[in-house]
Each structure stands twice: as structure tokens, then as C-alpha cells.
Amino acid sequence: MILVLPIILPLLIMVVLIFTRRWLFFQQAFSILASVVLMWVGFLILMDVQQNGIKAVQPGSWDAPFGITLVADLFSAIMMVTASFVAVVVMIFSPGFIDKERQTAGYYPLVFGLLMGVNGAFFTGDLFNLYVWYEVMLTSSFVLIALGGSAEQLRGSIKYVTINFVASIFFVSAIGILYGQAGTLNMADLADKMRSWDEHTYVNSALMLFFIAFSVKSALVPFFFWLPASYHTPPVAITALFAGTLTKVGVYTMFRFYSLFVVYDQMFWTLFILTLAGLTMFIGVLMAASQFDIRKILSFHIISQVGYMIMGLGIFTVSGIAGAIYFTIHNMLSKTNTFLAGGLVYQRSGSYDLKYLGGLYKAKPLLALLFFIPAMSLAGIPPLPGFFGKFFLIKGGFEAQQYFITAVAILTGLFTLFSMVKIWNEAYWKKEPEDVKSRGKVHPATIMATSLLALAVILLGIFVGPVMELSMQAGEQIVNPQMYISAVLGK
């Protein structure tokens, strides 16, 4: 029953934090410890699945497809471990960056409410509960964006919640179509039944609604505009947590649905997914290159990098999926790291605007190094993990003879490098402007957290072999959906 813990533990942690929210030091220490425990639970699940295969449990003791089903395969376990590690780092970072008013106004319970929704989405085995966990994430993230109540935050949160509510309508509509056709919401049972249907219209209609909803959640083109309009408004610790978790849940769900439910018209779906991936990569990176606010540059890069992950899904070979999984791990770490490094810049210089920044390489070389590592990883510079992630995806694209999307991926990588170099030149390399807003102190906790994440990025590049081997095993499970169906239904 260890699969219940990723959901139950955050709920219990929330209760403790709600009743102790006036004890600030306890909240800070307990949140760090609790996120470490969650990460350890994720490791136990990952080791169990790697050794014994896909795990499925029925918490209500009803045999599948009846009742609630929780399922863990290698991909979902990898995603939980990575998301939990991101949470550990953000919890270490938060006391040095989030003001006391926000910390005592529910910041820590909301973070664990978000993690409960994230873990629930990773491990749920039925469509209705997937919708529920998405709404849990939406509620927690909406309040986190608005926490503090500034005018800019409220504008961003309204845009964020409005478009995500529209996506939820598409989601529920698709669930209704499939339930009316199949009489089940268990994903394994639904996938098993689909393989014997002759009627394609209902399936493709529902899948298109699902993919529109997940495109919004993942910030794919053309549904990406809510992300850069909202992610730059809250404190950067919150944005970093979102960057490492929220859009990646959307990506994870697209992988799960494509594997289980795309059984008809695969040529159409391949073209559809690859087109979305190419447009997302290229438009996202072009928009990033035109910005002068660090948070907006990095927010548009979230969009662009999601395109790489979806590219692996469109290729849909074991090597392509494995490359996408490795790239997703790297992006969750590196993208979070760049946002935290941007927070260090703000603490030192009082601005995210590149026009008011400069001289940090000379004045604070450690801050420059902590940005340089994840930035060059995102740009794909060897021997950092971003290089290996892009290499595996491009290799998978050539093997699948998908030359156009591969060319787009290479070109996007060059523009990504341009954007990272732009931040480096403006914030770290050029002379500090005379009208710099302030020269504040950088909190030791924020340096510690950012350094820990930068070390993780380096280690991911060093241990690329074992991590890629694990990603290959996860890719085999995704490409062969019968393994998932058999683990849940016992077939």
C-alpha cells in the first residue's frame, strides 16, 4: 500500500502546517523534512517498480475496473522523485526569499496541497480521479499565484485560472464521451476495450478534447499565452516550483494517454503531435529571445522546452521516449535552477530587468556560476545533461526518419543558447549601470538551495548512463501499453 503514501502524506502534512502556521520556524523546518520524506517514498516506489514491474493497488478493496485504482510504472515513479526533489530545494530556498506575511498566510500548506495533486495525477489509474487531482493542483496553484494580493499577481492569477477552467471543461466533456461509450473510467480497462472497437469517431473526438485540455496544461502552442502572463507575477520561489512541476504533469498525462488510447489513425496523431512540438519549440524560443525580464525569458523557455518533450512523444519509439524522459528530468532540475538563480540576482540587485543589471560576474562570481551551470545545460552545452537530452532526442528523430522536427530541434537549441548568453552578457558580464536599483544581501539559504540544485544538474550529466538506462526501461513500458493494462487488470 506504499502507493497511497504520496497522496496521504501531503494531506497529513497540510493539516499539521495549517494548525501550526503561526510557528514560523517550525513550518520552515517541518516543510523541508516533510519534502525529504516524500522524496524518499518516491525512491522506494521507484526501486520497487524497477525490481518487480508495474504496481497497481485498489485502496477500496474493489477489484479493477471498479473503485479507485493507483498505478506506478517507472515513468510515474521517476516523475515523483524528481518533483519531490524540486520541492525539497524550493523549501530550503523559501525562508530566505518568501516574506513572513506570505509564509504565515498559508504558503507551506498550499505547497503540499500542490504536491498532493501532482502525485495524485502521476499515480491515478482512472480518468475521473485524474480530473480531481488536476483540480487540486489548479486550486493550490491559483492561491499561490495570488498570495500577497498585489495588483500584478491578481491580474496574472485571473488569466491563469480562467484559461485552466476552460481546459477543465474540455477535460470533463471528453470524460463524458468515453464513459457514455464504454461505461468505464478505469484507464487500463478503457484502453483494453478500445482495442476491440470498430467505431473510431467517439474515440478520436474524445482524444482531441483531451489533447486540447492537456495542451493548455502543458502550455503548448497555441494555448501557451497564460503562462508568461502569470508566471512572472508571484515571488520567484513559487514560479520555480511551478516550472519544475505543473507543466510537466501535463506532459506526463499526454504520454500516458497517447500510449494507452491512440489505437486508431496513428499517422494523423503522429503528425498532429510533431506539429505541436515543432511550433511550441520554435515560437517559445523566439518569444524568449525578444524579452528583457529574466522571469519572462525563462517563462517562455518553459514553453519551448516542453516542445522537446512532446517531440519524443511524437516519435514514439523506445529511444525517442527515453530521450524525452531524460530531457524532462533535466528540464525539471535546470529550469527550476535558473529561476532560483534569477532570485539571487533580484536579492543582490533589486530587479529582474536586464537594463538595470550588470557586473555580477565581477562582484558576485558564485552567483554567476550558479546561473551559468543550469543556463548552459538548457542551451545544450556538453557535458551538461541538456546536451545529452537533446542528443538522445535528435538521435531518436533521425532513427525514426523525422528529419523536419529534428532540424527544428537543432535550430531551437541555437536560439536557446542565444537567450542564455543574452542574460549572461546583460546581468553578469557588462558593467553595472549607474542607476542600479539596490545592492542587497543574498540570503545564505537561497545560495544553499541553488547550489544544491546546480550540483544535481552536474551529477545528472555525470551519471547519464544509469539514468538513461532507467529511462530506456521506462520507455519500453510506455511503448508497450499491454504491460500497464496487464498489471491493472491481471490479464
Protein Blocks (a to p, Z undefined) as FASTA:
>chain_A
ZZmmmmmmmmmmmmmmmmmmmmmmlmmmmmmmmmmmmmmmmmmmmmmmmmnopadddfko
pacfehjdddddfklmmmmmmmmmmmmmmmmmmmmmpcfklmmnopmmmmmmmmmmmmmm
mmpcbfklmmmmmmmmmmmmmmmmmgnopaklmmmmmmmmmmmmmmmmmmmmmmmmmmmm
nopabfklmmmmmmmcfblklmmmmmmmmmmmmmmmnopafklmmmmmmmmmmcfklmmm
mmmmmmmmmmmmmmmmmmmmmmghklmmmmmmmmmmmmmmmmmmmmmmmpcbfklmmmmm
mmmmmmmmmmmmmnopaklmmmmmmmmmmmmmmmmmmmmmmmmmmmmnopabfklgghkl
mmmmmlmmmmmmmmmmmnopafbfklmmmmmmmmmmmmnopaklmmmmmmmmmmmmmmmm
mmmmmmmmmccdfklfbdcdddfklmmmmmmmmmmmmmmmmmmmmmmmmmmmmmmmmmmm
mlmmmmmnoZZ
